[in-house]
């Protein structure tokens, strides 16, 4: 009888160790899933903010297209790359703001604890103006960006 009791004690210790190992593996898997979920939620939030920031720029170009009319709008714009980290006020001329912000953004602006850049590329042809807005930010060490494009034509 003593042999039977000692072998049962050994099996219960092994069972406890295996159960502990299984529970530990499950906890590690749950922690990994939660970490990934939090990361994806944060990236989605930054992507939404970046899209909104890019839409603001496109709205300014749309406003100027309506305010000036096609000919004056196309004439006032100069093709090239611009940094629009700060947007023009409602009564400012878009062409003046662009002239003061020629080139790619070298500095960023802070929004919600994250640094963003807002670059604008204006491409002109005889019958259209294409505006490409790129809003970028850093996600840890990884650069991320949202690109929005709008074509403007005389008859839209």
Secondary structure as GFF3:
##gff-version 3
##sequence-region A 1 156
A	DSSP	alpha_helix	2	68	.	.	.	ID=ss1
A	DSSP	alpha_helix	70	76	.	.	.	ID=ss2
A	DSSP	beta_strand	80	83	.	.	.	ID=ss3
A	DSSP	alpha_helix	94	100	.	.	.	ID=ss4
A	DSSP	beta_strand	109	111	.	.	.	ID=ss5
A	DSSP	beta_strand	114	124	.	.	.	ID=ss6
A	DSSP	beta_strand	128	139	.	.	.	ID=ss7
A	DSSP	beta_strand	142	153	.	.	.	ID=ss8
###
